[in-house]
Amino acid sequence: MAGTTAITQDLRLSELAPRALQSEIRAMTMECDRIGGVNLAQGVCDTEVPAPVMQGAIEAMHAGHNIYTRLDGIARLRKAIAEKVRWFNGIEVNPDTEILVASGATGGFHAAAMALLNPGDEVILFEPFYGYHASTLKSMRMQPVLVPLARPVNASADWTLDLDAVKAALTPRTRALLINTPSNPAGKIFTRAEIEALAQVAEEHGLFVFTDEIYEHFVYGDVEHISPATLPGMRERTVVISGFSKTFSVTGWRLGTVLAHSKWLPAMNYFHDLTYVCAPAPLQHGAAAGLEQLGPEFYTQLAADHEGKRAKLVSALDDAGMKPFIPRGAYYILADASALPGENAALKARWLLAKTGVASVAGSAFFRAGHGEDLLRFCFAKKDRDLDDACTRLRSLKSE
Ligand SMILES: Cc1ncc(COP(=O)(O)O)c(C=O)c1O
């Protein structure tokens, strides 16, 4: 083995590979499992899968739909998606040339970024941001540029867009804006005025707009979800990313959607094919059955159910002395944990888990270094039994 040392010295991780792999969310999940606590950390949404979706997938397996599909998805599903986005989002798409059924919104965003961006390109992201957006871009040597949203002035106010900050962040390398509406983790829903202002920036500076609308059905009260692609002049430059993970409670199925102009979509299909070949075949049939059989009332009920869950968790956090910022959409709550022991958010989250058995995510996961250290994120897409248990545990802090 004389040469082993010399060879080993030549072997190393890539420049992009992270040196420490354990994410804080996974670490909390493992610790939570170890102590038998309630996990409000991960956005896994373990609520019931709608019957037609489950049944559709099972039947498809028995019917032999277990082989590769067309690279952009089965015709049945693309047609059902086109119909759905027409009535729900107000977007007209050609199911044959403008839809990619992706391996999750995650796989869809990866393929879209590969198709439209070059290494060194800058993409504006709003802070607090969803970690995968930033990390996916970095993994392709693209540069996320963080623009902070203004913090709500009180619990029921919203995070707001600072347009001057967006303009100040633009450079000759800026190629795209990334809008997540409703957002993870803040539950922010961009208003029409905000989207119009961003559309104008995109037009003036020749930018693509990626919109991640995976929480489009989780909208509470009389707030309106607006798909930026529906604004005049935006269709061609906007890439709409969404999926079934959250709406049908199938995060493990890996089924997402990308809508893009037919000029761009073939390149996205190409990159998606290289990594995934296609989205899981029988599960595509399950999603198609869901879209075909579940009417508008399903989506209304989904929002109503989650609005109820939001109310439970808001009240429990309030009682526990952690002021929640009430989200307009999605299914997470950021709460002010400054009163909890611990120097930073990760230590506060660990303290809370040890004390109550409720796992949360350190707010710092969603901000640039040094920010979000007074915040914790809690997920309320949980079965009522588990959510009630978590609420009782959180309220036990009150008696401290
Ligand atoms: C904003 C956002 N986009 C995308 C995803 C992942 O979607 P998918 O499961 O379709 O990859 C999540 C999951 O937490 C999310 O919060």
The ligand as an ORCA input file, in Angstrom:
! r2SCAN-3c Opt
* xyz 0 1
  C     -41.018     27.413     -0.691
  C     -40.878     25.969     -0.968
  N     -40.653     25.555     -2.215
  C     -40.514     24.255     -2.510
  C     -40.601     23.300     -1.519
  C     -40.390     21.847     -1.873
  O     -41.330     21.414     -2.780
  P     -41.227     19.946     -3.423
  O     -41.537     18.961     -2.351
  O     -42.271     19.975     -4.491
  O     -39.862     19.798     -3.964
  C     -40.839     23.674     -0.204
  C     -40.895     22.653      0.879
  O     -40.766     22.922      2.027
  C     -40.976     25.046      0.067
  O     -41.183     25.456      1.314
*
